[in-house]
Amino acid sequence: MKKTFLAVCAVAVTCSLAAKELIYNPGLNADGRSFPSGSQRISARSLPASVPGQGAQVHYSRDGGPDNKPFFRLTSRKAPSRLHQTNLKLLKGEKYKVGGWFRTKNAVNRMSGIRIACSTSQMEYDGNHLLVNLPVNMKEWRYFERVITLPVNEKPLYPYYNVEVILDAGGGELDVSGITLKPISEL
């Protein structure tokens, strides 16, 4: 009886998580501040490949996104430009749906977009946990989404992941708004 009750509880929790948004502050509301809570810029000075003058920046705009909502603009000339949310408790090897609204200008590096992993240094390029390959130039906002599978080989006892938006080296502009991350139930 106890095992049946626990199994029913586990199924109920899994079903309730299927529609739960995992991104903190997906609407990018700044509530009077200069930058929305939950999102963090990674300073160009903290990136090993960047040096002053390479122009990696993240800007926040309160309007101008899809349906005139807030958005981030990542710009770069040579160094990667990064924005992330940390410490999301996700399950390794599980499937999630990641999505967002994007607009690009001369974003030539095909690895620009959204990456999910345990740490920035472990962001692999195998494609299973990435939403990348955005068109180089998109003048209008377009929504992209993808079902991803989280890596199983990273820090086996560490359940926290980072969601990183990146305009990778190569330059250009990447605008992003309405980022979503939702678990997928396999019942």
C-alpha positions, 0 to 999 in steps of 0.5 A: 500500500505504501509503495502504491501511494508513493508511486501515485505521488511520483506520477502526480508530481511528474504530471504537475511539472510537465507544464511548469516554467523553469526559467525565473522571470521569463517575461524579463520584468525589471520592476524599476531596476536597470536589469531583470532579476534572475538573469546575469551578464557574464563580464567580458573580462571574466572570459578567458578568450576576451581582451578589452576592445572586443566589444562583448556586451549585453543590453536590456530593453524594456520594450521593442521585443515581440508584442513590444515586450522586453528583450536582451541584445547581445552584441560582439565583434570578436569575443562571446557575449553571454547571459545566463541563469544559474542553479536550475535544478534539472534532472540529468538525462531528462528531456525538456522543451526550450524555446524563445523569440529571436532576431539576429543581425550578422550572427555568423557563428552557428553555435549562438543561441541557448545552451544548457549544462552544469557549468559554462566550462562544460558546455559541449557542442554535441547538440543534444542540449542546445537551441542553436543554428539560428539564421544569420540575419532575421529582421523580424522576431521568430519563435524557435523551440526544441526538445533537448536531452540533458547530458548524463556525464556531467557532475553526477551528484550535482543537480544544478544547471545553467541556461546560457544565451550566447552570441558566440565569437564571430560578431554580430547581434543576437536579440532574445525574448521570452525564453522558456524551459519546461520539463516533458513528461514521458508518461 
